[in-house]
Structure formats: structure tokens, C-alpha cells
Amino acid sequence: MLKAILFDLDGVILDSLDMWQQLGPNFIRSLGLEAEENLDKILYSLTSQAGYRYLKENYHLSLSMEEIEEKIRERIQTFYLEEPILKEGIPELLSYLRREEIPCFLCTQTPKDLAQGALEVLNLDSCFQKIWSTDGRTKGKEDPEIFQEILQDQALKGPEVLLIEDSLFAIETAKTLGIQSLYIKNSRDFEKRNDLDHLPDDCLQEGQDPLSMVKRILKRSQ
């Protein structure tokens, strides 16, 4: 039986795909340099610190890691703290989960203060009991460490948690711990993945209602 829902933030709650896709390339162009064609895809699967290191080393930047982080963070802050875009169907889903008294948590690559700030701007902060962020960690969602931490912190077992996520590598990691998943189809994953036969059983297409899908999963788990 499912006892908790673990949400990703970007691409699941926030419609932030375009912002993140262009973040690295736009930063490099702002320095008068030419960004490699697939820079957004390279940075996509890296933690923040690994991404800053990649930019510094591969573009031979004279900026320190701290300066790179500060300049990129300024660009990110505008989106999260001033103009976050909410994905369709999320308010209805969160309202339903609150009525059903199903605890909701957040696990994101976005810095925790920005994730919290975006939720506050959207009046959704009370919907989540706790936020975990891989920002500043040496390991991201490609490693089970953060999911293990969440399970231990909340005294949960993997099969008792549903992860709603738009990254296949994160879903595959969570699966090793028995965590169930609802995959929000992400064009970036499809561009780099050919093993489509191995997609999670529960996938949400663009435009589909997340509430209906979650209801079906919850009913099935009873």
C-alpha cells in the first residue's frame, strides 16, 4: 500500500524545461563564447557542482567556481522567485492528496531555498512536508543515496512510496530500492534513450490528467 508521494519539481510541478535547457548555453554566450550544440543535454544529468566544474574546465573559464555559481544562480532566481510556471493539473492533484491525507514530499536537483521560494510564490508550500535537494551534494539522483535517506528519514519502505518524476535515470535508481514510479514523459530523455521498451509501466503523456493517473495507481496499490 502506498503511504507517500515523492515529487520531482522541474518538469513535474513546474514547467521549467525551457529555462533549464537554455541556462547553460545562455550563460556561456553571455561570456562571449560559443556554446557546444548539446551543452544542455550534457548538463542535464549532472549535479549543480559537477555542472559548474564542467563549464569551468571545458570552456577554460577564468571565473572561480563560486563566481560561476553566483552568476548562474542569479539567472535561476528570477524564474523561481518571481515567475515560476505551474504545470497543468498539479493544483488539483495536490488538493486531492491533501484531502486523502497522503503525505507529499519533494526531491529535486534545484537548490532547496529556490524550490521553497517557488512553492511559496505559488501558494503550494503547505502541500509538502519536507524538501530534499541534491544541490551541493557530490551525488545526484543517479545514485540511490538520496532516496535511501528519504526512506530512512520517514521510516518508509520502497514499495510504500510513489515517485512522480520526469527523468528516467532517477526512476531507474529509485526502482533499485523498490520505489514505484509515475514517469512524466520528457523529450530530453527520449532524445538520448533508445530502450523505450524499458519505460515504466505508468507513463503520463503530455496533456494527460495527472490526478486520474495517480488515483488509478493508488487504487491498484490497496
Secondary structure in CASP SS format (residue, H / E / C, confidence):
PFRMAT SS
TARGET T0000
AUTHOR 0000-0000-0000
METHOD secondary structure of the structure
MODEL  1
M C 1.00
L C 1.00
K C 1.00
A E 1.00
I E 1.00
L E 1.00
F E 1.00
D C 1.00
L C 1.00
D E 1.00
G C 1.00
V C 1.00
I C 1.00
L E 1.00
D C 1.00
S C 1.00
L H 1.00
D H 1.00
M H 1.00
W H 1.00
Q H 1.00
Q H 1.00
L H 1.00
G H 1.00
P H 1.00
N H 1.00
F H 1.00
I H 1.00
R H 1.00
S H 1.00
L C 1.00
G C 1.00
L C 1.00
E C 1.00
A C 1.00
E C 1.00
E C 1.00
N C 1.00
L H 1.00
D H 1.00
K H 1.00
I H 1.00
L H 1.00
Y H 1.00
S C 1.00
L C 1.00
T C 1.00
S H 1.00
Q H 1.00
A H 1.00
G H 1.00
Y H 1.00
R H 1.00
Y H 1.00
L H 1.00
K H 1.00
E H 1.00
N H 1.00
Y C 1.00
H C 1.00
L C 1.00
S C 1.00
L C 1.00
S C 1.00
M H 1.00
E H 1.00
E H 1.00
I H 1.00
E H 1.00
E H 1.00
K H 1.00
I H 1.00
R H 1.00
E H 1.00
R H 1.00
I H 1.00
Q H 1.00
T H 1.00
F H 1.00
Y H 1.00
L H 1.00
E H 1.00
E C 1.00
P C 1.00
I C 1.00
L E 1.00
K C 1.00
E C 1.00
G C 1.00
I H 1.00
P H 1.00
E H 1.00
L H 1.00
L H 1.00
S H 1.00
Y H 1.00
L H 1.00
R H 1.00
R H 1.00
E C 1.00
E C 1.00
I C 1.00
P C 1.00
C E 1.00
F E 1.00
L E 1.00
C E 1.00
T E 1.00
Q C 1.00
T C 1.00
P C 1.00
K H 1.00
D H 1.00
L H 1.00
A H 1.00
Q H 1.00
G H 1.00
A H 1.00
L H 1.00
E H 1.00
V H 1.00
L C 1.00
N C 1.00
L C 1.00
D H 1.00
S H 1.00
C H 1.00
F C 1.00
Q C 1.00
K E 1.00
I E 1.00
W E 1.00
S E 1.00
T C 1.00
D C 1.00
G C 1.00
R C 1.00
T C 1.00
K C 1.00
G C 1.00
K C 1.00
E C 1.00
D C 1.00
P C 1.00
E H 1.00
I H 1.00
F H 1.00
Q H 1.00
E H 1.00
I H 1.00
L H 1.00
Q H 1.00
D H 1.00
Q C 1.00
A C 1.00
L C 1.00
K C 1.00
G H 1.00
P H 1.00
E H 1.00
V E 1.00
L E 1.00
L E 1.00
I E 1.00
E E 1.00
D C 1.00
S C 1.00
L H 1.00
F H 1.00
A H 1.00
I H 1.00
E H 1.00
T H 1.00
A H 1.00
K H 1.00
T C 1.00
L C 1.00
G C 1.00
I C 1.00
Q E 1.00
S E 1.00
L E 1.00
Y E 1.00
I E 1.00
K C 1.00
N C 1.00
S H 1.00
R H 1.00
D H 1.00
F H 1.00
E H 1.00
K H 1.00
R C 1.00
N C 1.00
D C 1.00
L H 1.00
D H 1.00
H H 1.00
L C 1.00
P C 1.00
D C 1.00
D C 1.00
C E 1.00
L E 1.00
Q C 1.00
E C 1.00
G C 1.00
Q C 1.00
D C 1.00
P H 1.00
L H 1.00
S H 1.00
M H 1.00
V H 1.00
K H 1.00
R H 1.00
I H 1.00
L H 1.00
K H 1.00
R H 1.00
S H 1.00
Q C 1.00
END
